[in-house]
Amino acid sequence: MEYSPINSCVADIGSNIGADRQTGVSCVTFDTHEELLWMGNASGHLTSYYSYTLDKYTSFHVDHNNDIRDVLTPVSGVLALTKDSLRLSKRRGLTIFTHKSELLMRDMQCMTLLPSGLLLMAGHQEKLIELDIERVKHVRVTDIAESGCVIMKQHPQFVCLADPNGKITLRDTVSLKIQQEFQSHSMLSSIDVCGNYLITCGFSERHGNYIADHFLMLYDLRQMKAVAPIPMPNFSPYLIKFLPKFAAKCCVVSQTGQFNVFDVGDYSQRYIHSIQLPPTGASITSLDVSSTGQALAFGDDHNFIYLYGACGEVDFNMNSKQTEFADPIEPVRPVPITDLCTPVSEISPFPYWAVNDKLLSDLPPDMCRKTYRPVPAIDPDILRTIRMVGSIGYAPNQGKSRLQMRTAVTADSANGSKRNSPEDNEMPHRYYFLEPNYDKIDKDEYDFSRYNHSPFVGLDSTLPNSYSNNMIQALYFIRPLCAGIMGHVCKKEYCLVCELGFLFHMLDISPKHTPCMANNLLRAFRTMPEASALNLIFPDDETIRKTINYVKLSQQWLRFILSQLDSEETKSSNDVFEISGDDQQSNGNKSDTKTLSSGSDQQSTTTQSLSSSSSSFINDLFALSLLRIYQCKCDHQWEQPHKSFPITLSYPTDNLKCTEFVDLLKHSVLTEQTIQTYCEKCAKYQHVVERREAKSIPHILAINTGLDNEQAVRFWKNQVDSMSTNNDSTRYVPTSVQEMPTPKKACRYGNNCNRSDCKFSHEKNKESTKDIVSWIPLSFGITVDENDKIDFTTSSKTSETDCFIEYELMSVTSVVKKNEAHISNIVSAIRVDKEYFEHRSATDEYHNNWFLFNHYSINPITVEEVVSNDLHWKVPSVLIYVRKDLNQLHSNLLAMNNAVTEDVFGEDLNLASKARRGSISFTPLTIDEMPKKGDFVAMDAEFVTLNQEETELRADGTRSTIKPSQKSVARISCVRGSGPLEGQPFIDDYITTQDQVADYLTKFSGIQPGDLEVGISSKHLTTLKSTYMKLRFLVDTGVIFVGHGLRNDFRVINLVVPPEQVIDTVFLFQSPNFKRMVSLRFLAWHFLDITIQSETHDSIEDAKTALLLYKKYLELKALNCTDEAIENLYDVGRNSGWRVPGNDD
C-alpha cells in the first residue's frame, strides 16, 4: 500500500502564549468514533481537525503551564493528559471534569483504556493509577519499578509498559500482575503491539552517548521471545505504529521525516517516503495511524501537521458517528447600489461616508452618556407571597409585567438549532428513562447504586412490559395491600396475586443496590387474554411505542390489575385469610368496610368475615359501592347496585362548577347524567336520567385523572392557572420543578446540631405541609350529615353531628415525556410509611418520606414537586388516596404470616403424559427430612433462550449489546447436603413454558427439544410456580445453597436469596488478584480428579460436584493452605489454556 501526501496545515498554538514557551506538536491522535484528528502541543493547547481536508473543528486550552503528553478518544469525549492533570472534554470543547492529585499524579507520561472501561495512567513515578472516568475516582494504585513508565500500549491480553531504560513489561489487564518482561534497547523511543507481535525502536548507549539504532526489535507474543531484529539501513527509526487492518504491517518514521510502510514478515521490498519538512531544521515528534489504516498523521516541532493517505479521499473510521457542527451564519443580504429604500443601518459592513455633512446619528457627546435604567421596586404581591429557602426567595409569577411572560424562540430566529432553542420547562434528569449498559450487567459491573438514593429497592427496566414497574411500587407501599397479597397462595399456574406476592417478598429482602426483576409476574401477565385485548402488552417496535397514549395505558393497567386481583382472590380455593380465633376476635371490627347508612348519627360498621369467598380484601380496600337510580320519562324508577375500582374523573363543560379538586371528585362520584337504556315499563330503549348515590366509600381511593384527551387537559390547565392567580397562601406550589428546593439528607447530629450553616436537614426545621396549596390536595375529608348526604371537603370536621373521614395522598403516578422525539416514561411519586424505613433500618437517615420511583432510579423529592402540575412534560395519570387510619383498620392483614409452608413438597404433580414412574430421577423429601435453618442444599439450574441477543459493531471493532437475550429456566435440581441420603436429589423438575423457545442450548443445558412439551416429554415436568414455591420455602427456612454460578441461576429464576445463605464455588476458588472465574469442569478436574460435562451439562451432576468442591474447600481451609491451592490452580490453568487435558484437546 503506497501513501501520498493529502494535506498539511499549521497547528493552532492558542492565545496568550509567552515567547519563551515551546509550541511544537507533542502528539497527534485519530478519533476512533468521529472523522476527527486531534493535535496536542507543548503549550497545552488541544485542537481537532475534521476529515482529510483538515478543517479546524474545535480548539481550546487544556493546561496553561504544561504540555499535552497523551490523548485518548473514548465515547464520552476526549481525554488529554498533562504532567499533573487529566481533563475530559466534549468534542465541542466543553469541559466535563479536570482531575488532579498531588500525591499520585506528579509526572504523568501515558495512559490507556482497559477492557473494563477503567483508565490506566503512568509516568515517571512508582505508581500505576486506575481511574473510573464515570465516577472520577481512583479504583486501584499499583506499585511499579522506580524507573516508572513512559510508553503504554493496550493488547487484548496484556498491558505493555515501557520504562526509560528499555525494559518492556507485560501485565495482566485485570490484576496488573507481571506476566513477562523483555529488555530491548538501552533507551526506547517508541513501541507498538498488534496481534501476535510487539515491535520497538530506540537508542543504544555508546561511550556515554545515546545513538539511534538502525534496527527494530520484534517479539512474538505467542512464544514470548524475541525474533530476529529488522534492519533499517536507510534511516534511524524514531516512531513506529502498526496498521490496525493489517496485523503484520507497520509504519516507521525517522526524526528527519523519512518513513516506510512494510510487513514484518517480509521487509525486503520497501519504498521510502519523505515528508517535506520546513527548511529550518524541523523534526518529527508524533505519529498516528487511523483505525482504517488509510491515513497517516505526523506532527513536528514547528507546529506543522502532515496527512498522508492511501487514496485522495480517506476515511478515518469505518462507521464514524456524525459530527455536530455549529449553526451556520446566515449570509448578509446583498443590497443593490440603486436601492433607495433600504436603511443605511442594515448595510453591513457600514460603507465609508465620504461627504462632509454630518449624519443624523452623529449625536453630540453630552447626549451619548451611559445611563442605566433604575431598578424597579419589587411588586408588593411578590413580597407578600415570597417564601424564603436559605438565602433564596420563591414566589409565584404574578404575570403582571411583560418581562415576566415566557417567550419561545421561533425556529426562524434560531435557524432551526436545538441548542439555540432551550425549553423553558426542561425535564429533570431524575425523570428520564434510564437504559443500563447491558454489557456491564452481564459481567455484574453495572453500578445501580449510583441511581438509588434511598433505602428501598428498584425494579429492572430491561424486561418487556416493564412500563408497569413504578405502578407496582405504588401498590407495594400500601401496607395492608402488600401484606394481604404476600399472604396469598393458590394452585393456579398463572396467578397474578401469587406472582405479585412473590415480587413484594423480593422487594422486602433484596439489598437496595440490586434491583429486582419482575419477569415471573410479567410472564403471567402476558398469558392473560384480557391484557392482550386491552392492548396492555407492549410492542417491540419502537415506532409503535411512540404512538401509544401512556396516560390511557397506565389507567387501563390499574383498572385491569385491580379487577384481576379481586377476581383471583375471590376464586382462590385456599383460605388465604385464615387466622386464629383470638386474632379474629380482637381484629374483626377493625377490618370491616365502613358503610354510609341512612338514619345513623355516626358511621356504622358491617362485620364481614375475611375468609368468605364472596368478598376479597381487594374489594374491601378499593371498591366504591354505588347505587344507580334510573328515572324514565314515563315516571318508572328502578335501582341497580354497582361497584367500581378506580374512580375515573368526569370533567364538566363549565369550569366554574368545579373550582377545587374535591368538587371535581364529587362531581365524578355523584354524577347525574342522561343515558340510553332499556325501560321495562316502556318495553324499549329510552333516554333516562341516571343518578348515583354512594353506599360505601373504600378505604383506598384510586383515581384515574382521565387526562388522555384535550378537553380534560384544558380543564386541568385552567384550574391550575386560576389557583396560581387567585391564591393568597404563602405556600403555593409552583408549577415548574426547577423552582423547587431539592430535599436534603438528614444531619447525623439530628436536632443537636448547632451549626447555622449546616447543609443537611433537621427535624426541628422541617416545614409543615398543611400550608401547601395546590390543585392536587395533599389531604381531604369525606363527611356524612344526618340526612346521609356525602360531601367532599379540604377542611377539617365541620360539625359534631357529621361523620368525618380523612384521606391522605399516598402516590401520584405521572407520564413524563421530554419532547415528541422521545418515548414517554411512567414514574411514581410515593409517600413511604415509617414502617418501611424501620424494616430497612433507615429511620434516622431520611426526614423526607416522599420518593420518586423511576425503575431502578429512586430519589427523594419535596412535597411541592409531588403535587406540581407542569403539564408540558409531566401529566398525572393515577392518584391514590388512603384513609389516615388505614393501618389500624386492617391490622389483621398486617399480622398475617408467611403463606408458603412445607405442604408445597406434598403437592408434586407431573404434567408429562408419557413420563413413567420409574423414570423419576429424584427421591422426594419425607416429613422427617424437611430442611432446617443452616442445612446445606446443593443446587443447579439449566436454561433455554427465548430470543437471541441483538448487538452492534462499533467503529473500534468491539461489540455492544443493544437488546439482551431473554432466558427461561428449563430445569432445577436440588441435592441433599447432609443426612443419610446425602448427595441424593430431592428436586429435579423440568419446567414447562408457553413461550416459544429460540435455542435449547443443548450443549450447555442438556435440554433436548421435546423435554419441555407436555404431550411428548418423558421427564418430570411441572410448572415454574410449583418449583418456585419449593425454593421459596427453602429460602424462608434459612437453608444454605451451595452451587456454581448461583447468582445467575437465581436471577433467571427470579428469586432473591440473602447473601449469607449462598455459598458459590465460583467465588470460593477465585483469586483476589485475577478477575477470571474458573469453570466448574476445570475445578472438578483439578481438585477432585473427575471429569464432568463431557458431552452436555447435567444439573444433578453439577450440583453434586459443587457440593464436593465445597467440602474440598473446607479441607484446604482446615489445613490453612487455600491461598496456595488457588495460586496453583491459576498457574495450572494458564499453562494449560484453561482446558482439561485429554478431553478438551
N, C-alpha and C positions, 0 to 999 in steps of 0.2 A: 504494500500500500504506500503510495507516494503522497507526500504532503507538500502543499504550496502555500505561500502567504495569501491570506484573505483580507486582513485588515490590521491596522495598528492605530494606537491613539496615545495621547499624553494623559497620564493618570491625574486625577484630581487630588491636589495636596491639601485642600481645605483652606480655611481663613485663619488669620491671627497666628500664623506660624512664624517663630523667630528666625532670624537669619542664621543662627548657629545650629538650628535643628536639621537633622538629616531627613530627607523626603523621598528616598528611593522606595521602590516596591518591595515589600517584605514577604508577601505571599499572594498567590492567585488561586482561586478555587471555583470550579464549576458547580453551580447549584444542581442538586440531584432531583429537584421537584419542578423547577421552572427554568425557562430559557434565559438564565442569567449567568453572568460571570462576575465573581466578587474579587475585589482587589483591596488589600490592606497595605498601608505604607508605614514607614518608620516614624512618621509624625502622629500616628494614632488615628488616621482617617480611614474610613471604610466607604468604598464606592462600588456600585453594581452597574453593569452594562448589559443591555438587552440584546440578545441574539447575536448573530455573526456580524451585524452591522455596527456593534459596539456603541449603540445609542445609550447615553447616560440615563440610568433609571433613578437611582437614589444615591445620595452622598451625605454622610453625616460623620461627626466626630465621635470616637469611642473613648479615647484616653488622651488627655492633653499633655501628659508627661512621658508616656511610654509608647513603644512601637507595638503594632499588632503582630503577634507571632504565629497564630494559627486561626483558621476559620473553618467552621462546620455549618452545614445547612440542613438541620432536621425539619420535620413537617411544621413545627411550631414557629420557626423563624430562622434567624442566622445568629450563630454563636461566634463571638470574637474574643480571643484570649490575648491578654496583655501580660506584662510582667507580674502584676499583683491583683488582677481583676478579671472577671468573666462577665460579659454582657450578652444578654439575649434580646434581640430586637426583631420587630416585624420587618418583613421585606420592604415595607414602605418607609422604614426608618424609625418608627415609634419604639421606644424602649419598653421592654416587658419587665426586666429586672437587671440589676447590676450587683454581682456577688463579689465580696471581698472577705479575706480572712487574714489577719496579721500573723497568726500563728502558723497557718498551714500554707498560705499562698504567698511565698516570698520571692521566688524567681521562677515563674512558670515558663514552659517552653512548648508543650504539645498537649494534645487531647484527642480522644476518640470516643465514639458512641458504642457501648457494649450491646450485645443482642438483647439484654434485659431492658434496654431503654435508658440505663444509667450512663452518666458521663464520667469518663476516666481521665484525670489530668495528672501531669507530672512535669518536672523541671529540674533545675539544679538544686535539688533538695532531697532529703531522705524519705519522702513520703509520696505514696500514690493515693490520690483522693478520688473517691467515688461520690458523685453528686447526683441527687434526684432533681432534675431540672423542672419537674412539675411542682414539687413542694419547696424547691430551692433549699435543700437540706442535705448535709453530709450524711451519707449512709455508712461508709466504712473508710478507714485510713489504714493503709498497708505500708509497712516499713520495707525499704529497699536499700541498696548499697549507698555509700556516701557520695559516689560519683553522680548519682541521680539518673535522669533520663532526658535526652534531648530530642529523640525521634520516637514516634509511636505509630504503629500500623496495626490495623484490625484484620484478623483472619477468622474464618468460621469456628476454628477450634482453639486458636491461641490469640493472645495479645503480644505483639512483638515490640520489645522495648530495647532501645539502643542508648548506651551511655557515651560520654565523650571519649572514652579510652578504646572504643572499637568493640566493646563486648555487647553481644546481642542475647537477650533473654526472652525465652518463650514462656508465657504464663497462661494458666487456665483462665478462660473467660469468666468463670463463675467464682472459683475460690481464689484466683490470682496467685496460686502456688506455682513455683518454678517447675516447668516440665523439661526444658532443655536449654543449654547455653552454648553459644558459638563465640569464638574470638576471631574477628575478621581483620580489619586494618588497624593501624595504630590510632587513627582518628577517623571517624565516619563523617561523611558529608551528606549521604542520602542512603535510604534503604526503601524497599517496597516488597510486598508479598502478594501473591495471587496464585490460587490453585495449589499446586504442589511445590512451588518454587519460592525461595527467598533470595533476593539479589541485593548486593551492596556495592558502593563505591566510596572511596575515601583517600586518606593520605598515609604515608609511611614516614617514620622518623629517621632521618639520616643526618648524623653529625649535629644533632641538636635542632635541626630544622625539619619542618613538615613539607614533604614534596608529594604532589599528586601522583597516585598510582595509575599506570596505563593499563589497568585490567579491572575486571569486575569479579567479585566473589559470588558464586552461585551455590545454593544449598537446596538439597532435595528433602522436603519435609516428610516424605514417606519413609525414608531410611534414616532421617535425622543425621545426615552427614553432608560434608562439602563435596561438590562436584568440581571438575577441573575449571580453573578460572578462565574467564573470557577475555582475550587480549583486546586492547583498544590502542592500536599503534598510532592512529592519526591525530588523536587529541586526548586531553586529560579529562575523564568524566567527572562531572561535579554533581549533577542531579539525575535521578533515574526514576522512571514511572512505568508500571505495566499498563498495557492497553486492556481495559476490562473485558471486551468482547473476544480477545484472543489470549488464552491463558498463558501462552509461552512467548508472546511478543511484548517488547518493551521499548521505551524511548529513553535515550540517554543524551544529555546535553552538557557542554563544557561552559566554563565561565566566559569564554570569548565568543560564544554564540554558535558553535558547530554542534549539530545534533544528528542523531542517527536512529532509525527505527529498524529493529532486526528481531529475529527469532532466536531465543536462547538455545534451541536445539540445532539450529543451522545458521551460524553467524558468518558464513564465508562470503555471502553476497550482501554488500552494503552500499548504500548511496548516502553520502554525507551532504546534509543540508547546511546552509549557513544563514544565520539571521543577520540582517543588515542593521548592526548596532550604530549608535551615534559615533562620530569620529573622535569624540573627546575621551575615549578610554572607558566606556561603559562596560559593565559585566552583568551576566545573567544571575539573578538572585532567587528566582522561583519558577516552578513548573507544575502544570497540572494537565490531566487528560480527561476529556468528557466521558460520561458513562457510556455513550455510544461508540467511543473510540474514533469518531470522525473529526474531532477538533483537538488541537494542542494550544495551550496558552503559556506564554513566557512573560516574565517581568524582569526589568533590570533596575540598577541603582540610579538611573537617570530619569525615573518616572515614566518610562515607556512600557506599553503593553503590546505584545505581538500575538496575533491569532493566525494559526496555520490550520488548514483543513484538507481533508481527502477529496473534497469537491468544492464547487463555488458556493453552494448554499448548504450549510451543515446544520444538523440538529444536535443540541447538547444532550437531550434525553429522548427516550423512545416515546413515552407518553407524558409529556410535560403538562402541568396544570396551567390554566390560562392566567397570565399575569395581569394584575389590576393596575390600570393607569389612571393618572389624574384626569379630571374633566377637561376637555379641550376648551381653549379660549375662543370665544366667538370672534370671527374676523370683523374688522371695522367696515361698516357700510360705506362704499365709495360714494362720494358726492361730486357730481359734475360741476365744472367750473362755471357753467351757465345757470346753476341753480340759485334762485334768488329768495327761496322760501326757507331753506334750512338755516336755523340759527348758527351763528359762528361758534357758540359754546359746544355744539355737538360735533364739531370737526376736531379730530384727534389724529396726529398731533396738531396743536394750535398753530395756524400759519403766522409767518412773520409779518408784522404790521409796519409797513414802510412809510405811511403818511405821517405828517406832523400833528394832525388833530388828535386830541385825547379821546380815548374810548369812553363810553358811558360807564363802564365798570371800573374805571380808574378813579376810585374814591380817595378823598384826602385822608391822611394818616389818622386824624382825630376821629374819623368815622369807622376806622378799621380796628379799633381796640377789642381785645377779647373780653367779652362779658359773659359770665356764667349764669345760667338760669338758677334762680333761687330754689332751694329745696322746699317743696310744698309741705304743708303741715299734714300729719297723719290723720286720716279720717277718724272722727270720734267713734264711729261704729266699729272700726277695726280695733281701736284701743279698748273698747268695751268688751269685745268678744275674743280678745287675744288670750292665748294660753301659753305660758312660758314653760319650756323644757330646757333646763340649764340656762344658757345664755341666748337661746333662740326662741323667738315667739312665733306661734302659729295662729292664724285667724282665717275664717272663711272669706273667699273672694266676694266682695260686695257687688262687683260688676258695675260700678257707677262711672268709672273712668274708662275712656277708650284704650288707654295704655295697659289696662288690666285685662283686656279681652285677648283671648288666644287667637293668633292668626296662623294660618297654614301657608307654607311656602309652596307656590304652584310649581308644577313641573317645568313650565316655560322659563320661569325665572331662575330655576336651578339647573337647567339643561338636562333634566331627567336624571340627575345623580341622586342615588340613595343617600350618599354621605352628606350631601348638601341639604337634604330634606329630613331633619330629625323629627321623630314623633314626639309630640308633647306628652303623651301618656305611654311612655315606654314600659314594657312589661319587665318586672324584676327577674333576675336570673333564677331565683328560687322557684319560679313558676314554670320554667322551661322543662320540656320533656327531655330527660337525660338518657342517652343511649350509651351503655357502657362499652368499653373496649373488649370485644369478645375474645381476642387473642389472650388478653391478660386474665380473663375469667377462667378460661380453660386451664391456665397454669396457676390458678389461685394467687395471682399477683395484683388483682384489682383491689384498690383500697376504697371500699364502700364507706368506711368511717369518715372520710373527708366530707361526705354529704349528709351525714346523720348527726345533727346537733341536739340530740335528745336521748333519753334513756330507753327509748322504745325501738321496736324492730320494724323495718320497712319490708316491702314486697318487691320481688323481682319483676322487672318491666320487660323482659325479653320474650315472654311467652305469648302465644296468640290469645286474644281476648283479654289481655291484662289491663284493658282500659278500666275495668271494674275494681282495680286494686284499692283505690282510695275510698270508694264507697263501702268496700268490705271493712276497711279500717274504721269507718264511721259506725258500722254495726258492732264491731269488736269492742269499742269503748263504751257501749251501753251495758253496764254490768249485769243487770238481770237477764237481758237477752243473751249475752255471752255465756253466762253460767247455765242457762236453760239449754242452749244449743250444745254446749260441751257435755251436758248430761244425757244427751240423746244417743241411742244406739238401736239400729234395726237391722234386719236381714236383707233389705233391698240392696241390690248391687250398686245402682247409681242413685244414691240418696243425697240430695244437696244439704240436708240438715246434718247428716253424719260427716260429710266431707268438710262442711263449714266448721263443725266442731273440732275436727282434726286440725284444721288450719288455725283455729283460735288457740288450740293447745300448743301448737308450734310457736305462735306469737308470744305465748306465755313464757316458754322456757328457752327460746333461742337467744344467743348473745346478740347484742344490738348491732355489732359490726358485720353480721352475716344476715342479709335479707332472706326471708323465707320465700319459697316458691309455691304458688297455688296451682301447680299443674294437675293434681288429682281432682281438685274442685272444678277447675276449668274443663277437665276431661269429662266429668259427669255433666257439666253444663252443656257441653257440645252434643251430648246424647239426647237432650230434651227437644222433642219436636216443636214444643211451644216456643222455645227460644229461637229456633230457626225461623218459625213462622212470623215472629215479631222482629226479625232482622237484627237480632242481638248477637249473632255470630259475625265476628269481624272478618272482612275480606282481606286477602293477602295483597291485592293490588293497591298500591299507594295512591294512584289517581282516583280510585273509587273512594278510598277513605277520606280524601279531601272534600268530597261532596256530602259526607254524612252530617246530619244535624245532630251534633253531640249533646245539645240540651235535651232534645227529644229522646235520644238514645239513653241518657242517664236516667230520665224519668221512667221510661219504659222498663229499664233494668230493675229499678227499685220496685215498681209495681209487680213485675214478674217474680222477683225473688221473694217478696213477702207473701204473695199468693202461693208460690210453690212450697215455701217453708211451712205455711199453715196447712196446706193440703197433705204434705208428707207427715207432718207431726200428728195430724188428726187420724190419718190412716195407719199409723205405726202399730204394729202388732205387739210391740213391747210396751210395758207400762213405764214410760220414761220418768214420770214424776213420782215414782214410788218412794215414799219417805216413811219414817217411823211414826207410830201413833202419837208420841209425845210432840214431835215436830208439827204434826197436823193440828194438834190441839192448841199449840202455842202460836202457830203462824197462820192458822186458817183464815182469821178475819183480816189479816194484813194483806193477803194476796188477792182479795176479791176486786172485781171490777166495780168502780164507782158508777152508780146509776142515778141519773137525774129524774126522780119520780115526782109525780104530782101530789099536792097536798101535804108535803113534808116541809118542816122548817129547816131541816138540815139534810145533808147528803147521806142517803141510806146506803147500805151495803147489801149485796146479794151474794150469799155464800154459794160458791161453786167448787166442786172438787176438781183439783188439778189433774187427777188421774182419769177423769172422764174423757172418753174418746169423742164426745160431741163437741168439745171446745178445746183448742190448743192454747198454749201460753202465748203464741204469736197473735192469735185472735184477741186474747185479753189485753195484750200490750198495745197493739196497733189499730184494731178495728174500730172504726167510727160507726156506731149504730144509729141509723136514721129511720124515720117513719115518713114514707112518701104518701102524701094525701092528694088525691086526684079529684078535681071538681069539673064535671062536664057541664056544657051549657044547657043540658036537659035537667040540671039540678041533681043528677046522680053523683054520689060521692062514695069513694072507696079508698081503702088504705092498703099499703104494701110495705112490709119491713125491708130494709136494705142495709148492707154492710159494705163499707169501703175502707181499703187500707191506706193508701196515700191520698191525702186531700189535694186535689188539683185546683189552683186558684182560678176563679172565673172573673174576668175583668169587665167592669161595666162600661157602657158607652159614655157615660157622664163622669168625668173625673171628680166632680165635686161631691159625688155620693160617697167616696172613699178617700178621705183626706189622710187617714193613717192606715198602717198595715193591718191593724186589728179590725178596722172597718172592712177592708178587703177580705180578710179571712172570714169574718161573719157573713159577708155577702156570698162567699163561696160555699159555706156550710149550710146556711139557712136561706138558700136562694128560692125565688119564686119565678117560674118561667112557664111559657106555653109550649106544649109538645103535642105530637100526634100519637095517639094510642087507641087501643080498642075499648069501646064502651059497651058493656053487656046490655044495658038498658036500650041503647040505640041500635045495638047489634051491628055496629060498623065502626070503622076508624073515624075518630073525631079529634078536633083540636081541643085539648083540655088544659086546664091550669094545674100545674104541679107545684105543690108547696112542701117543703121539707122541714121536719122537726127533729131535733137531736134528742135521742133517748138516752144515750150514754156517750161520754167523751173519753177517748182512750187515754192511757197514761203516757203514751208516746205519740206525739203529733208529727207524722211525716208529711211534709208539704211539698208538692211539686209546684214550682213557681209558674210553669206554663209559659216561660219566656222563649218559646220556639217560633213565635210569629211577630210580625212587625207591630201589630196593634198592641200586644202586651208589652213589648219593649218600649214603645212610645209612651204608654201609660206610666210605666216604671220611671222613665226619664223625667216626665212631667212632675211626678210626685217628689222625686229627689230634688229637682231644681226648685220646686215650691218650698220644700223644707229648708233648703240652704238659704233662700231669700227671706223667709218669714221667721226663721228660728232665732230665738233670743238667748239660747243656752250658751254657757261658756265652754261646754264640752261637745260642741257639734262635731261630727265626724267628717273630715274632708273626703272628697271622692277620689283624690289622687293618692296612690300608695307612696309616691316619692315624698309627700308632705308629712308622712307619719314617722314618729320616732321608732328606732329599732330596739327590740327588747334586749335587756342585758342579763348576763348570768348573775346568779346570786353571789353576794360577797361571802367569803369564807368566814369572816368575823361576825356576820349577822348584824343584829341591832347594836352590838357592842362596838362597831366601827365608829371611830371619831374623826376620820379624815373628811374634810369638807370637799375635797376634790376626788373622792373615790369614784371610779368609773363603773363600779358594779352596782347592782340593785339591792335595796334593803327593804325589808318588810314594813318598817316604820314609815318609809317614804312612798309606799305603794298607793297609787291613786285609786279612788273608788270608781267603779264602773256604773254606779247608779246615776251619775250626772250625764252619761253619754246619751246623746240623742241622735238617732239615725232612722232611716226608713225601715230597716230590719231591726225590730226591737230585741234587746237582749233578754227581756222577760215580759210577760203579760199575764193577765189573770182572766179566769172564766167565772162569772157569777151567775147564780140562780136565785131569783127572787121568790116571793111567796106564791106567785102565780106560775111557777115553773118556767119562767122566761129566761132564756140563756142570753148572756151578753159577754162580749169580749172587751177588755179594758187594759190599759197600760198602767193604771194607777192601782193603789193598794185597795184593801177591802173598804167598800163604801158604806155598808150598813151592817148592823149586828144581826139582822134577820136574814141577810143574804148568805148563801153558801159560796165561799171563795176558794178557788183552786189556782195556785200559781205555777206557771210553766216557765222554764228557763231554756235559752238557746243552747243546744248541745253540739251541733255541727252545721256547717254550711258547705255544701258541695257545689263547686263552680266549674264552668267551662272556660278555659283561657285559650287565647289564640293571639299570637304576636301580629300577624298580618295574613292576608289571603294566601300568600305563598307557603305558609306553614300549616301543619296539621294540628287540629285542636288537641287539647290535653284536659283531662278531668282531674281536678285536685279537690282536697277536702281540708277545711279548717275545723279542727276538733277540739272541744274542751275536755280535758282529761281529769278524771276524778283523782283525789289524793290516794285512793287505794291502789291505783296503778303505779303511782310513784313509790308507795311503800313496798309493793311487790318487786320493784326494780331497785330498791334501796337507794332511791334518789330523792328523798323527801326534801332535803335541805339544799339541794343543788339548783333548784329552779323555783323561782317565785311566780313565774308566769305559767298558767295552765292551758294556754291556747297554743296549738302547734299546727303547722301547715304540712300535710302529708302529700308528698308528690312521689309515689312509688318508694324507692329506697332513699330519697332525699327528704329529710324531716327537719324543719326549722321552727324555732319559737317565733311567734308573731304577736303583735299587740291586738287588743280588742278592737281598736279603731280599724285595723286592717281587715279584721274578720267581717265587719259589717259595712265596709266601704263598698260603694257601687260605682265602679268605673266601667261602665258598660261598653267602652271602646274595645277592651280586650278581656274583660272578666265579667261573665254573666252567671249569676247564681241560678242553679237549677233545682236543688233539693235543700230544704231546710228541715232540721229535726229539732223539735222542742220536747223536753221531758218534764214530767212533774217534779217539783222540788223535793218531794218526799218519795221519789220512785224507789230508791233502795230500801227504805223502811217498809214500803208496801209489799215488796217482793223479796223479803228476807228468806223465805223458804226456797226460792230459786237459788239465791246466793249460797245456801247451805248444802246444796246438792253435792254428792260425792262422785268420784270417777265412775263412769258407766262401763268401762272396759274391764271385765273380770276374767278369771281363768276359765269361764264357760266357753270362751272362744275356741279353746282347744278341743272341746267336745262336739263342736258343730262342723266337723270336717266333711265336706261334700266334694265328690269327684264329678266334674261336668262331662268328662270324656266318656262317650258311649262305648268305645271299643277298649277301654282300659280294663285289664284283668286284675283281680285282687292280688294275685301273686306277683304282679309287676310293680307293686309299690316298693319304692327304694328306701323307705324310712320306717322307723319304729315310733309310733305316736307316744307322747308323754302320758304317763299314768298320774293319778291324783297324788301319789306319794312322791313323784318325781318333779313336781312343779318347782321351777327355779325360784330361788330366794335371793335376797339382796346380796350382792357380792359374788354370786356364782358366775362361772365363765361359760360363755356360749360362743363357739366359732361360727362365723357367718361368711357367706359369699353370695354374689348375685351375678346374673348374666343379663345382657340387654340386647335389644334389636333397635334398628334405626327406622324412624318413621319418615324422615325426609333428609335428603343429603345436604351437606354444608355448602353454602354459597360463598365463594371467595373472589377476590380481585387481585390482579398482579400489579404491584406498584412499579414506579419507574426505576427503583433501585434493585428490582428483581425479587423482593420479598412479597409474600402473600399476606393479605389482610382479610379477615373474616367479615363478610357483610351480614350474613344470616347464619347463625349456628345451627347445627343439626339437632333434631329432637330425638331423644332416646326414650324407649319404653322398657320397663322391666319385664323380662320373659321368664326368669327362673330365680327362685330364692331358696337357699339351703341353709339350715342351721344344724349344728352338730353339738352334742353334749360335751361339755368341757371338764366334767368331773362325774363321779359316781361309778357304779358297777358297769354301766353301759357307756363309759367314756369313749368318745370317738365315733359313736353311732349317731346318725342323723335323726332328728325328730321333726324336721320340716324339710320337705323337698317338693315345693309347689311350682308347677308351670302355670304362668299367668295368661289367661285369655285376654284378648284385646279386640275391640271393634274397629280400631284404626287400621288403615292399610299400611302394611309393613313394606318399607322400601328396600331394606337389606337385613337379612337374618344374621349377618356377621358370623357365619357358621365356624370359620376357622378360629375365632376368638371366643365365641359363646357356646359352641356345641349345639346350638338350636338348629334343627332341621325344618324346612318348610313342611307344614302339617302338624308340628308338635303343639301349636297353639290353636288349632282348629278343633272345635267341639266334636264335629262329626267323624273325624279321622284320626285324632290323636290317641296314642296308646299310653300317654303319660298321666301322672296325677295332676289333672287340670282343674284349676279353681279360679276364683275372681281375685283381683288385686285387693279388694276391700277385706276379704276373708283373711288373707295372709297379712295384710297391713295391721289388722286388729291384734293378731298374734304378736307381731313385733311391738306394737304399742304396749301390750301387756308386759312384755319383757322389759321395755324401757321404763315403764312406770314402776315395775317391781324393783328395778335397780341392778339388773344383771350387767355384767361387763362383757362387751362384744370384742372378740378377737378376730382379726381378718387382715387382708392385704388390700390397701386402697379403699378403705371403708368410707372415706369422705365422699368419693364419687358415687358409691353404691347408695348411701343414704340420701344423697342429693337427688338422684333419679327416682328412688322410691318415694321421695317427698316425706322424709322422716327426720326429725331433729332429735339427736341423742346428745346428752350433756358430755362434754369432753372427758370428764372423769370416768365415764362408762365406756370409753373406746380405747382399745389397745391396737394400734395399727403397726404391723410389721414393716411397712414402708418407712416409717419414721424411726422405729427401733434400730434398724440397721442402716440408717443414713448417716454419712459422715458430716460433721459440722463444717468441714472445710470444702465440701462439694455440694452442688445443687442437684446432682444426678440422683434419681431414685432407682434402686435396684429392683429388677423384676422378681416375681415370686419363683419363677422357674430357675433363675440363676442362684437365688438364695437357697433353694432346696438342694440343688446340685452341690453347692459349696459347703453348706453346713450339715446337711442331712445325708449327703451322698445318695440321693434318689433323683430320678428323672421323671418329671411330670409334664403335662401338656405336650405330649409327643406329637399328636395329630390335631386334637381340638382341646378346648378347655372343658373341665367338668367342675361345677361349683362345689360338689361334695368333696372331691379330691383337693380343691384349692382351700376349702375351709379346714380340712384335716391337716394339710400342710402348714397353714398359718398357725394352727394350734401347736404343732410340733416345733415350729420355729420360735414361738414364744417360750416354750419350755427350754429350748436350747439357749435362748437369751438369758433366762433365769440362771441356767448353769454357768454361763460365762460371767454373769454378774456376781454370782457367789464366789467365783474364782478371781474376781477383780481384774478381768482381762478383756472387757468388752471393747475398749478403745483399740487395743492391739488387734483384736479379731476383725474389727471393722476396717482398720487401715489395711490389714492383709487382704480383706475382701476386695477393696478398691484397687489394690496393686494387682491382684489376680485378674480382676475384671478388665483393667486397662491393657494388660499383656495379652489377654485372650479376645479382646474386642467385645467383651461382654456377651460372648457366645458360649454355650455349653459345649465342650469338646465332644466330638463324635456325632452328636445328633444335629446340631445346627450347621456343622460343616457340610 
